[in-house]
Amino acid sequence: MSTTRGARERARAEVTAAIKDEARRQLAAEGAAKLSLRAVARELGMVSSALYRYFPSRDDLLTALIVDAYDAVGAAAETALAQQPAHAPHPARWTAVCRAVRSWALAHPHEYALIYGSPVPGYTAPRATVGPASRVGRALISVARDAHRGSGLAVPPLPAALTDEARRITEDVAPDLPPPVVAALVAAWSQLFGLVSFELFGQFDRIVEEHDAFFEHAATTLAHAVGLIGGRAEGPAPSAAPGSGDGS
């Protein structure tokens, strides 16, 4: 790579980062629905035509912010899992992932709202968001997978009416796991973000006061619902590979 090309790429990366930072500031102040390329350009002292060379449309900028947010919460989950001690009990590894998701959300409420709050009118997320969006799910699946390989997973009950649906989901999500476990995993994944959203968006106000203790209890309950009954990892706690796969 030539020195000139390297300098151009560094400059482009710096401008791209500045655009995203300003867009995140506007998200916090106005919400995603009011995000405007012209407003971002104005705050950065750029003409709109120059900004369009980086992000051709508002939707392109939104997608970049959404991917960044999914990658950030996914990385937090993966790091928490990787930092668990070797041979840590599977429920402890599960709750570490859940705790990391909550901590990231509380530290980045506007980015969390962008990906798990109200849909942005007129915006449809492209397939490029699917892989990043699945990173937390893959971290949770990896805990169940390790438990299944050992003796730390008890297959939860599944109503007969859900048998075919559970098998279909399993083929798409984690074909190496029992369908009842996969169905429970999908339910737990959604409940995890429901817990975080209720706390972050105020639905727990005047109901739950001890937020930390309540979340720990709820996360442990989800681990039991998935079938994690204890046991220990067979080796060092792995982390899901960033960006690998597209939804499993």
N, C-alpha and C positions, 0 to 999 in steps of 0.2 A: 504494500500500500504506500503510495507516495505521500510526502509530507503535506502537500496541498490538499489531497483527497482526505487525509486524516483530519486536517483542520476543519474542512467543510463538514465532515460527518460529526465532529465534536460540536461545531456551532449549531448544526441542525438539531442535535440531541439536546443542547441547552435551550434552544428556542422551544422545542417540543415540550420539554419539562416545564418551562415558564408558562406556556399556554395551558397545560394541564393544571398547574398550581392555581392559576387565575380562575380557571373553570371550576375547580373545587371550592375556591373562595365564594364564587357566585352561587354554587350549589348550596353552600351553607347559608348564604344570605337570602336567596330568592327561591331555591328549590329547582329541581331538574327541569320542570315544565317551562321555566322562564330562561333557561340557559340560551344565550345568544352569542353567535360567533362575532357579530359586530360589537357587542358590548365587551367581549374578551379582548378583541383587537384594540378597542378604544382605550381600555385600561392599561394595555401593554404599550401603547403608543405606536401601534402598527396600523397600516391601512388594511382594510378587509381583504383586498386581493392578495396581500402577502400572506395572511393567515390561511387563506384557502389553499395555499401550496402545501400546507402541513395537514390540514383537515378540510377536505372538500365540502363537507356539510356538517350541520349540527349533529346529525346522527352518527357520523364518523367520529366526532369528538366524544359523544356520549358512549359509543362502543369502546373507545380507548379507556375512558374512565371506568367503565363497568368491568372490563377485563382486568385493569389494574386492581380494582377493589376485590374481585374474586380471587385474583392471584395473591393479594395481600392476606386475606383471611385464610386462604388455603395454605399459604406458607406458614402462618402462625400455627395452624392445626398440625401440620407436618413436623414443624420444629418441636412443638410440645411432645409429640409422639416419639420423635427421635431422641429427645432428652430424658425419656423415662429410663430408669435403671434397668440393666440387664435382668431378665427373669422377673420383672415387675408383674404383679397380678393383672390379668386382663381387664377387670373392672377399673383398676387404677389407671391403666393406659387409656381406657375409654373416657373416663372423667377428665383426664388431662387434656384430651382433644376438645371436649365440650367446654372446659374452662377457658381454653385459649380462644375459642370462637367468641365466647361472651366478652372476654377481656378486650379483644380487638374491636368488637362492636361498640363497647362503652367508650373506647378511646377514639373511635372514628364514626360517630353517630351519623353524620351526613353521607358518608360513603356507604355505610350499612343501609341507610334508607334508600340510596340509589339502587341497590341490588335486591333488597328484600322489602322495600316499602311499596307505595302505590306505583303502578305502571305509569310510564311517561306517555302522555297523550301523543298519538301519532308515531310512536317509535316501536319498531319491532326488532328485537335482538337477533343478530345474525348467528350462524352456526359457530362462528369464531369464539363465541362466549361459552359454548357448551363445555369444552374441556376445562377451562378455568373454574367454571361454576361447579364442577364435579369434584374438585380437589378435597373439600371437607368430607364429602361422602366417601371418597376413596380411602381417606385416612381411617374413617370409622369402619369401613368394610375390611380394611387390613387387620384391624384388631379382631374382628369376628373370624377372619380367615385363619389367623394364627391360633386362636382358641380352638377352632374346628380341627386344626392339624394335631393339636394335643388332646387334652382331656378337659378343657375349660369351657366347653360349650354344650348346653343342653337345648335341644331343639324345642322351641316353644310350640304350643298347640296352634292349629290353624283351622278355622271353620271350613267345612266341606265346600261351601259356596265360593270360597276364595281359592280353591285348589288350582283351577286352570289359570286364573289371573296371576297367582304367585309363580307358577311355572313360567308364564310368559315374561314376567318381570325378571325372573332369575336368569333366563336366557340372555337378556339384554344387559343385566347389571353385574351378576357374579355367578356364572354357571357352575363354579366349583363348590358352591354352598347349597345347603338344603333350602328348597323354596320357602318353608315357613320362616327360616332365619332371614332370608332376603326380604320377605314381606315385613317382618318386624323391623329390619334395618331401615327400610324406606319410611315406615311410620315414625321410627325414632328420629331419623334425620329431620323430618318435617316438624316433629314436636320440639326438637332442640331449638330450631329457629323460631318456633312459636314462643317458647319460653323467653328467648332473647328479645324478640320483638315486643312482647307484653311488658317486659321491664323497660326497654329503651323508649317505647312510645307511650308509657304512662298507664297502661291498662292495669298494672298491679297497684297503682296508687290507692292508699287507704285500705288495701287488702293485705299485701305482703310488706312487712317492715324489715325483716332480717333477710335481705336479698341474697347475700352470699350463702348462708346456711340453706336457704330454700333452694337455691340453684344446685348446690352440691347434692342435696337429697333427690331432687328431680333427675339430675344426670345419672345418679346411681340407680334410680328406679328404671330409667331407660336402658341402662346396661343389663339389668336383670330381665327386662322385657325382651331384649334381643336374645337372651339365653346365656349371657356371660355369668358363669357361676364361680369364678375364682380361677385357680390354676395359674400357671406362670408361663411367660413366653419361653420358647425353646432356645432363644439366643438373644443378641442385642435387638432392642426394639427398632424395627425398620421404619423408614418414612416413605410415604407414597412419592413416586417420582413426579416432580413438578411437570404439569402439562401432558403427562402420559395418558393415553386413552382419550375417549370422548364422552364418557358417562358411566364407566364401570369402575 
